[in-house]
Amino acid sequence: MPINNVTGFPGPQAQRTSDGPQVQVNRSEPNSQKQETGRPSTVDTVSLTDTAARLRGLENTLASLPVVDTQRVEEIQQAIASGEFEVDAEQIADKMLAFESELSE
């Protein structure tokens, strides 16, 4: 199943906008003093929404977490090797259904 939507919202809802302030980009044109000093001729500024700032913080937090829980992987490998690893098909099915239902909300 291809993943076309990483926001968790199906279809057109993925393009939601927040009620907060939107991204604003401003540009001021150079004046004669800026041209004489050789400094940049324009100044660009960008303002992001609170949601974007929170998303950036979340991305930084996730980037600092390990990709794999190596201790858990070792525990499972030992359980498989010793024959103690059991698969509960009903529990897996329940969790898959719950996941699908969350995606469709």
Contacts in CASP RR format, 6 or more apart in sequence:
PFRMAT RR
TARGET T0000
AUTHOR 0000-0000-0000
METHOD contacts of the structure
MODEL  1
MPINNVTGFPGPQAQRTSDGPQVQVNRSEPNSQKQETGRPSTVDTVSLTD
TAARLRGLENTLASLPVVDTQRVEEIQQAIASGEFEVDAEQIADKMLAFE
SELSE
5 11 0 8 1.000
5 14 0 8 1.000
7 14 0 8 1.000
7 16 0 8 1.000
8 14 0 8 1.000
8 103 0 8 1.000
9 16 0 8 1.000
10 103 0 8 1.000
10 104 0 8 1.000
18 49 0 8 1.000
18 50 0 8 1.000
18 51 0 8 1.000
20 49 0 8 1.000
20 50 0 8 1.000
20 51 0 8 1.000
21 47 0 8 1.000
21 49 0 8 1.000
21 50 0 8 1.000
22 49 0 8 1.000
23 46 0 8 1.000
23 47 0 8 1.000
23 48 0 8 1.000
23 49 0 8 1.000
23 52 0 8 1.000
24 46 0 8 1.000
24 47 0 8 1.000
25 44 0 8 1.000
25 45 0 8 1.000
25 46 0 8 1.000
25 47 0 8 1.000
26 44 0 8 1.000
26 45 0 8 1.000
27 42 0 8 1.000
27 43 0 8 1.000
27 44 0 8 1.000
27 45 0 8 1.000
28 42 0 8 1.000
28 43 0 8 1.000
29 41 0 8 1.000
29 42 0 8 1.000
30 41 0 8 1.000
30 42 0 8 1.000
34 40 0 8 1.000
34 41 0 8 1.000
35 41 0 8 1.000
48 56 0 8 1.000
76 85 0 8 1.000
79 85 0 8 1.000
END
